[in-house]
Amino acid sequence: MQIATRAISDKRVALENEYYSRNLKIWEVPALYWRFVGVHDGLSKFLEFCSEDIANVDNLSLTQKARYFCDSIMWVKHLCDPKKDPLEYYEHLLRGKSFHYETVIEHLQNEIDQLKQIQPLFSLMLFKQATRRVKLGKPRLGEAEIEKLIDDFDKSLSKSFSIYRKPAIGNYELYAQIVEDEIILPYKEDLAKLENEIKQFEGVINRKIRRKHNSAEFAKSLQMKAEYEFLFRLASQHLHATPVSMSTEMRSISNSERLIFLEYIRAKIYDVLSSSLYLQLGFRAAQPKIGLGPFFSATRRKPKK
């Protein structure tokens, strides 16, 4: 796999140098480039994945890796099929980055609004405490008392999720301004650049980019629907907290299930290598078939004598 990854990487770098010398914008590069980008990055992840002792990883990690492996394989097979459109990879990349920025900005804006709402409550709490102390004839608050008041006030807000509330204690409105000016602004700038890239790309493909990706339909188009659905359901059963996973032993992976995961991973490694070699050959010959090899055979149960 290292040799295949290096070969794909060399072709990717060659294409990047060519397009750089022609001063092409990212949305102007030929579709072929995205085949090598996606396949190279996919193979790199596989290589990293296979460098671990996957036969002895914990159950949770194994299910996560198997599911990630399946999704990655679908993209690699898509990009190594001359009949498939490689620009779908770039389109999905743009959509994913856009969703990430929008999600972060939305949360940061909620944080800002929350901090601004807390400030008057904090000021009112201090005013009430000062008024009470005046009535008791003890207008001055000691440092320890002030710290306790602030700590008690913060604990009263602890049920609501916030990243910045704790460091903003006592200066909520000021910190809200800091988040707005220094933290959220770079994300907004990156999103604006990305939106321009999306607009330029939409001009190239003469349509709006699709905002949703149906993984099940994607798997079906690659003749991988059965394995995708099996791994999706099995992985979800182990990854998500449900009454079944919480109150039964179904969350634990049996030895037979572990064998299924490992055999699937091993088989698909050879599938991916065959596909990547077909891409390296420029689709000029029939897709080569790479055998499963002795290691995969060794994972099978030997019949009892």
C-alpha positions in Angstrom: 0.0 0.0 0.0 2.9 2.3 0.6 4.1 1.9 -3.0 0.5 2.6 -4.3 0.2 5.7 -2.1 3.5 7.1 -3.2 2.7 6.6 -6.9 -0.6 8.4 -6.5 1.1 11.1 -4.5 3.7 11.6 -7.2 1.0 12.0 -9.8 -1.0 14.4 -7.6 2.1 16.6 -7.0 2.9 16.6 -10.8 -0.7 17.8 -11.5 -0.5 20.5 -8.8 2.8 21.8 -10.2 1.3 21.9 -13.7 -1.8 23.8 -12.6 0.3 26.1 -10.5 2.5 27.0 -13.4 -0.7 27.8 -15.4 -2.0 30.0 -12.6 -5.3 28.1 -12.4 -7.7 28.8 -9.6 -8.8 25.8 -7.5 -12.2 25.7 -9.2 -10.6 25.8 -12.6 -8.4 22.7 -12.3 -9.5 19.7 -14.5 -11.6 17.0 -12.9 -8.8 14.5 -13.2 -7.0 16.3 -10.4 -9.7 15.5 -7.9 -9.4 11.8 -8.7 -5.8 11.8 -7.4 -6.5 14.1 -4.5 -9.3 11.9 -3.1 -7.5 8.6 -3.8 -4.2 9.8 -2.4 -5.8 11.1 0.8 -7.9 7.9 1.1 -4.9 5.6 0.7 -3.0 7.7 3.2 -5.7 7.2 5.8 -5.8 3.5 5.1 -2.0 3.3 5.5 -2.2 5.1 8.8 -5.1 2.8 9.8 -3.3 -0.4 8.8 -0.1 0.6 10.6 -1.9 0.0 13.9 -2.4 -3.5 15.4 -6.0 -3.6 14.3 -6.4 -7.2 15.5 -6.1 -6.0 19.1 -7.8 -2.6 19.0 -10.7 -2.1 21.5 -14.3 -2.7 20.4 -15.3 0.9 20.1 -12.2 1.8 18.0 -12.7 -1.2 15.7 -16.4 -0.3 14.9 -15.4 3.3 14.3 -12.6 2.3 12.0 -14.7 -0.2 10.1 -17.4 2.3 9.4 -14.9 5.0 8.4 -13.1 2.5 6.2 -16.4 1.6 4.4 -17.2 5.3 3.8 -13.6 6.0 2.5 -13.7 3.0 0.2 -16.8 4.3 -1.4 -15.1 7.5 -2.3 -12.0 5.8 -3.6 -14.0 3.4 -5.7 -16.1 6.3 -7.0 -12.9 8.3 -8.0 -11.3 5.2 -9.6 -14.3 4.6 -11.9 -13.9 6.4 -15.2 -17.7 6.6 -15.5 -18.1 8.5 -12.3 -17.8 12.3 -12.0 -14.8 13.2 -9.8 -16.1 16.7 -9.3 -18.6 15.2 -6.9 -15.6 14.8 -4.5 -14.8 18.5 -4.7 -18.4 19.4 -4.4 -18.8 17.3 -1.2 -15.5 18.8 0.1 -16.9 22.4 -0.4 -20.2 21.4 1.2 -18.6 19.8 4.2 -16.3 22.8 4.9 -19.3 25.2 4.5 -21.3 23.1 7.0 -18.4 23.2 9.5 -17.9 26.9 9.3 -21.7 27.6 9.6 -22.0 25.2 12.6 -19.1 26.9 14.4 -20.3 30.4 13.7 -23.8 29.5 14.8 -22.6 28.1 18.1 -20.2 31.1 18.7 -23.1 33.5 18.0 -25.2 31.6 20.6 -22.3 32.0 23.0 -22.2 35.7 22.4 -25.9 36.1 22.9 -25.7 34.1 26.1 -22.9 36.1 27.6 -24.7 39.4 26.8 -27.9 38.0 28.5 -25.9 37.0 31.6 -24.3 40.4 32.2 -27.4 42.2 33.4 -28.3 39.2 35.6 -24.8 39.3 37.2 -25.1 43.1 37.7 -28.5 42.6 39.3 -27.2 39.9 41.6 -24.4 42.2 42.8 -26.8 45.1 43.3 -29.1 43.0 45.5 -26.3 41.7 47.6 -24.9 45.3 48.1 -28.4 46.5 49.1 -28.8 43.6 51.5 -25.4 44.3 53.1 -26.3 48.0 53.5 -29.5 47.1 55.4 -27.4 44.9 57.7 -25.0 47.7 58.3 -22.2 45.9 56.6 -21.8 47.6 53.2 -18.3 46.3 52.5 -17.8 42.8 51.0 -14.7 40.9 51.8 -12.7 39.3 48.9 -13.6 35.8 50.0 -17.3 36.8 50.1 -17.1 38.3 46.6 -15.5 35.1 45.2 -18.2 33.0 46.8 -20.9 35.2 45.3 -19.4 34.9 41.9 -18.8 31.1 42.2 -22.4 30.6 43.4 -23.7 32.7 40.5 -21.7 30.7 38.0 -22.9 27.4 39.4 -26.5 28.6 39.0 -25.8 28.8 35.2 -23.9 25.5 34.9 -26.9 23.6 33.5 -26.5 25.5 30.2 -23.7 24.5 27.9 -21.1 27.2 27.3 -17.4 27.2 26.4 -16.6 30.8 27.3 -18.8 31.4 30.3 -16.1 30.2 32.8 -13.3 32.5 31.7 -15.7 35.4 31.3 -16.8 35.4 35.0 -17.5 38.9 36.1 -16.9 40.4 32.6 -19.5 38.7 30.5 -20.3 41.6 28.2 -16.6 42.4 27.6 -15.8 38.8 26.8 -18.8 38.6 24.5 -17.2 41.4 22.5 -13.8 39.6 22.5 -15.5 36.4 21.1 -17.2 38.5 18.4 -14.1 40.5 17.4 -11.3 37.9 17.8 -12.8 34.4 17.7 -15.8 34.4 15.4 -14.4 36.9 12.9 -11.8 34.5 11.4 -14.4 31.9 10.8 -16.7 34.4 9.1 -13.8 35.5 6.9 -13.0 31.9 6.0 -16.7 31.2 5.2 -16.8 34.3 2.9 -13.8 33.1 1.0 -15.4 29.6 0.7 -18.7 31.0 -0.5 -16.8 32.8 -3.3 -15.1 29.5 -4.2 -18.5 27.8 -4.2 -19.9 30.5 -6.4 -17.1 30.2 -8.9 -17.4 26.4 -8.9 -21.1 26.6 -9.5 -20.3 28.8 -12.5 -18.1 26.0 -13.9 -20.7 23.2 -13.4 -23.7 25.4 -14.3 -25.7 24.5 -11.3 -26.0 25.0 -7.5 -24.0 22.5 -5.4 -26.0 19.9 -3.7 -26.5 20.5 0.0 -27.2 16.9 1.0 -25.4 13.7 0.4 -27.3 10.4 0.6 -24.8 7.8 1.7 -27.1 4.9 1.1 -27.8 5.9 -2.5 -24.1 6.6 -3.0 -23.3 3.0 -1.8 -26.0 1.6 -4.0 -24.5 3.3 -7.1 -21.2 1.6 -6.3 -22.8 -1.9 -5.7 -21.9 -1.6 -2.0 -25.4 -1.1 -0.5 -25.5 -4.5 1.3 -22.2 -4.1 3.1 -22.8 -0.4 3.8 -26.1 -1.1 5.4 -24.7 -4.0 7.4 -21.7 -2.0 8.7 -23.8 1.1 9.3 -26.4 -0.8 11.5 -23.8 -2.8 13.3 -21.5 0.2 14.0 -24.5 2.3 15.1 -25.5 -0.4 17.6 -22.1 -0.2 19.2 -21.5 3.6 18.9 -24.8 5.1 20.1 -26.3 5.0 23.6 -29.7 3.4 23.3 -31.7 1.3 25.7 -30.5 -1.8 24.0 -26.8 -0.8 24.1 -27.1 0.5 27.7 -29.1 -2.4 29.2 -27.9 -5.5 27.3 -24.5 -7.0 26.3 -25.2 -6.3 22.6 -22.8 -3.4 22.7 -20.0 -5.8 23.2 -18.5 -7.2 20.1 -18.4 -11.0 19.9 -15.4 -12.8 18.5 -17.4 -13.7 15.3 -18.3 -10.0 14.8 -14.7 -9.0 15.3 -13.7 -11.5 12.7 -16.3 -10.1 10.3 -14.8 -6.6 10.7 -11.3 -7.8 10.3 -12.0 -9.9 7.2 -14.0 -7.0 5.7 -11.0 -4.6 6.2 -8.5 -7.0 4.8 -10.6 -7.8 1.7 -11.3 -4.2 1.0 -7.6 -3.2 1.2 -7.0 -5.4 -1.9 -10.1 -4.0 -3.6 -8.8 -0.4 -3.0 -5.3 -1.3 -4.3 -6.9 -2.8 -7.5 -8.9 0.4 -8.0 -6.0 2.7 -7.5 -3.8 0.7 -9.9 -6.5 1.1 -12.5 -6.4 4.8 -12.0 -2.6 4.9 -12.3 -2.8 3.0 -15.6 -5.1 5.8 -16.9 -8.1 3.4 -17.3 -6.3 2.1 -20.4 -6.7 -1.6 -19.5 -9.1 -3.8 -17.7 -9.2 -3.2 -14.0 -6.5 -5.5 -12.5 -7.5 -8.0 -9.8 -5.2 -8.3 -6.8 -5.6 -11.5 -4.9 -6.4 -11.6 -1.2 -3.1 -13.2 -0.3 -2.0 -15.5 2.5 -2.7 -13.1 5.3 -6.4 -12.8 4.6 -6.6 -16.6 4.2 -5.0 -17.0 7.6 -7.8 -15.1 9.2 -10.4 -17.6 8.2 -11.4 -20.4 10.5 -9.8 -23.7 9.6 -12.1 -26.6 9.4 -11.8 -29.1 12.1 -10.2 -32.4 11.2 
